[in-house]
Amino acid sequence: MMFGYHKSMMGKLLSNKFVIQGVWVAVVALVTLLIIFASNRFFQSDFWGGIKEDGSTSPEWELSLKEGAMEFSLPTDAFLSVFVKENGYEKILAEKNKDAQYPIASITKLVTALVASEQYEGDDIIMLTANALKERGASGAYPPGSRLLFNDALRALLIASHNEVASALAEQAGVGGFVEAMNQRAQAIGLQNTVFFNAIGVDPLVDSKQINLSTALDIYKLARYIQESFPDILSITAQNEYSLSDAGGKFITTIQNTNKLLEWEEAPFQILGGKTGDTPRAKKNLVVVSGSPCGGKIFSVVLGSQDNFEDMKALLLYINDSYKWSCPID
């Protein structure tokens, strides 16, 4: 009998133990669910800002149009302007045909500069051969047999957009391999709709499809990549002029920047650099990197314009006048 009594008591104790354990498991599970729910509500709240689909953090403050702002347009093939905050948040401010391919002319030279900077050192000698000096659109500034230090060649390329210098850089490295490297770099950056057939940006001699093409969106990506990863290249494009000498130190000429917006005294934003491009088939193109009233950068592109400088001015003035640049206090 005693044995049966103990057995019965043991069963009740075990039963109670499992009941108690079950209750605790239920309580812990409930608390866990409440914590997860509360956390999700916090991270999805307006205070936190959440994570945007493009992977960038959305700030508490977002740039928005003023009430009654008019729709913007330009008589160009394409244009795009994008505001990028330091934390990676980006917002398209104005756009037209941003994904359509168009000839880009000498905007090409930004990628020429990237590839050349990998293949040459600053004190390397760049030979301007007779073939390079006969390049279409050559400046005529260089006497036969001219030699430049690469550092000076890079400035002639980006400030004055000298076609003979672009030709010499590709020729000395091997034209085929150099252009292939340009296309590989474009793909590595993520320029999916960009293709290069030469290092200069010139139109083909005959009606041909072999012309350097890109999109306003890809040019924005390129400018942003250079600004973030190669700021020295961007800073060169912001120089108004440069005293150019040959490799022996003999003065050649003072080169002037092809980007007239650097002289725009009433510019609403500080112009930090950019690149022009102009051929009969490409028409007039321009990419500009500028500051903004709220930190970050504004990247603006105009393709296929009849007057790239006036169109870019109109675009930047629209952005300044039509958006609420009421910056938050960090």
N, C-alpha and C positions, 0 to 999 in steps of 0.2 A: 504493500500500500504506500509506504513512504517513497518507494522508488517511483511509483506512478504519480505521486504528488509532485515530486521534484521534476519529473519529466513534463508535467503540465505547466508548472511554473516557468521552466526553462523555455517552453514554447511561447508563453505569453511575453517573456522578456525579449526573446528574439523577434517576435512579431512587433512589439513596441519599438525595438531598435530600428527595424526596417522602416516602420512608419515615420519615426523621427528623422531618419536619414533621408527618406523621400521628401519630407517637408522641407528640410534644409536644401536639398537639390533644387526643389521648386523655387524656393526663395532666392537662391543664388542665380538661377536662370532668369528669374523675373528682374532682379536688380541689374544683371548684365544687359538684358534687352533694353531696360530703361536708360542705361548709360550709353549704349550704342545709338539709341534713338535721339537722345539729347545731343550727343556728339555730332551726329549727322545734321541735326537742325542747326547746330552752331556753325559747322563748316559750310553749310549751304546758305547761311544768313547773309544779309546785305552787309553786315559789319565785316565779315571775313572776306567776302567777295567771290569765293569759289574758284574753280579752275576752268578756264575757257576751253573750248573744243580744240583750239590750236596749241594747247599745252602751256600757254602763258598765263601768268597770274593776273586776274582782273582786279584792278585797284578799287578802293572805295569810291574814288572820283573818276568819272569817265567823261571824256570830251564830247560835247554835244552841240548841235546846230542851234543858233539863236531862233527864237520864234519868228516866223515870217521870212526866214532866209530863202532866197530865190535859188532855183535849180541852176547849176553851173554848166556852161558848155564852152568849147573852144573850136575854132575852125581847123582842127588838126586831125590826123589819122587816129591818134591815140594820145591819152594822157593819164597820169596817175599821180596821186599824192598820198603818202602814208605817214602818219604820226606814230613814232615808236618811243615808248617810255623806257627808262633804265631797267625796269624789271622784265622787259620783254613784251609787255602789253602793246598791241598794235591796232591801229584803227585807220581804215581807208577814209580819207577826207573828200576826195573827188576822183572820179575815174571815167574813162571812156575807152572801150575796146582794149582793156588791159591784157587780154590773153591772145590777141591777134598778132601774127608775125609781120614785121616790117623791116626794111633795111635800116641799119643803125649807123652807117658811115663811121666816122672816127671815134664814136663811143667805143668801138672795137679796141682802141688803144689802151683802155683800162685793163683788159685781159692781156694784151701784149705786154704791158708793164708787169703784171703779176708773173707771167711765165718767164720774162726776161730776168726778173729779180731772182728767180730760182737758178738761172743758168749762168749769170754773170756776177762777179764781185764788183764793188764800187770802183776799184782802181784798174779794172780790166780795160784794155784798149779796144774800142769799137772802130772798125775800118769802114769808112764811107766809100765804097767802091764806085767805079764808073757806072756800074749797073744800078746801084742804089741812088746815085746822084741824078740818074735819068728817070727816076720813078715819077709817074704822073702826079701832078700837084706838088712837086718838090718846091721848096722855099727858094732855092737858088742862093742860099746864104753861105754855102760851103764851097771852098775852092777844091779842085781835084786833089785827091790824096789826103783829104782831111781825116784826122783821127781824133776821137773823143774818148775821155774817160767815161765809163759806164754811168757814173753819177750824173755827169753833164748830159749824156745822151738821154737819160731818163727824164730830165727836166725839159729838154728840147721836145721829147715825145709828148709829155703831158701838159706842158704850159703852152707851147706854140704849135703842137700837133704836127710836127714836121714828118711828112711822109717818107722822106729819104732816110730818116733815122729809124723809123719802124721797119723799113725794108732792110736796112743794114743789120739790125738786131736779128731779124729772122734769117737772113742770108748767112750770117756768120755762124749761126747755130745749126743751119740746115733747114731750108724753108719747109720742106714736107714734115719733118719731125717737129718743128716749132709750131706749125698750125695744128698738127695732131695734138700736141700738148695743150694748146689753147682750148680745143674741143673737150679734152679730158678734164681740164680744170673747170670748164663750164658745167659739165655733168657733175663733178664732185661738189660744186657749190649748190647744185640743185636747179640749174638753169635748163629746164627740160625742153624749152622751145627756142633754144639758141644754137646757131651753127655758124662756124667760121670757115671761110675758104681762103682768106689771106690775113696778114697781120696788120693791115693798114686801114681797111675800111673802104677802099676805092670800089667804084662800080666796075663790073666786067667790061671788057672792050666791046663785046657784042651782046646782043639780047640773049642773056643766059640766066639760068636759075642759080648759078654759082655766085651768089652775093651774100654777104654776111647779114644774117637775120636774127632778130630777137623780138621780145615783147616788152611792153611797159612794165609788166609784173616782173619779168626776169631782170630787167635793168635795175629795178628797185632792189631786188635781192642782191645783185652784184654790188651796187653802191653801199648797201648795208653791210655786206661782207667785208668790203674794203674799209669802211669806217670803223668796224669793230675789230678786224683782224690785221689790217695794214694801214693804220692811221698815218704813217709817214707818206704813203702814196697819196692819200687824200690831201695832206697838207701841201704837197707839191702843187696839186691842182689849184690851190688857193693863192699861189704867188702871182702877183700882177705882172711882174717882169723878172728877168734873170740875165745877168751878164755872162754870156757864153764864151768860153775859151777852148782852144784845142788841147790835146793831151800834153803839149809842151808848154802850156800856159799862155799862148798867144791869143789875144782877144779876137773873137770872130764877129760877134754882134750882140746887141741887147734884144732878147726875145720878149714879146708881149703876149699876155694870156689871151686866148681866143674867146674866153668867157667874159662878155661885157657886163654881166650882172655883178661882177666883183667891184665895179665902179658905181653901182646903184646906191646912191647916198640915202634915198628914201626907203630902202628895203625894209619891210616889216620884221624880217628875221635876219639874223647874222648869217651870211653866206659862208659856209665852211669849206666849200670846194665843189667840184663837178667836172663835167666834160661835154664839149660840143661835138657835133658831127654834121657835115654838110656835103652832100653830093647831089647831082641832078636827079638820080633815082630815089635816093633816100629823103630828099628835101632837107629841111633844117631840123636837127634834133638837139636835145639838151637834157642832161641829168644834173640835178643840183641837190646837195646836202646842206641843210640849214639848221640853225638852232630853233628853239621854240620858247614861248614865254613861260612854259611850265616844265622846263627840263626836257630831257630826251632829245630826239632829232626828228626833223621832217625831211622825207625823201620824195623828190618830185621829178617826174619824167614827162617830157613832151616829145612825141615822135611824129614825123611827117608834117611839119609846120612850114608855113610861108615866112614866118618871122618868129623864130624860137625864143628870142629874148622878150619880145612884147607879150607873147603867149604865156611865158613863164611868169612874167610880172603879174599878168592878170590872174593866174592861178594862185600865186602866193598872196596877192591882195585879197582875193576871195576867201582864202583860208583864214587870213587874219581877221577879216571883217565879219565873217559869217558864223564863226564858232565862238563858243563861250570860253574864253581863255581865263576863267576865274580859277586860278591854281589853288589847290589845297595847301594848308600849312603842314609840312611834315613834322 
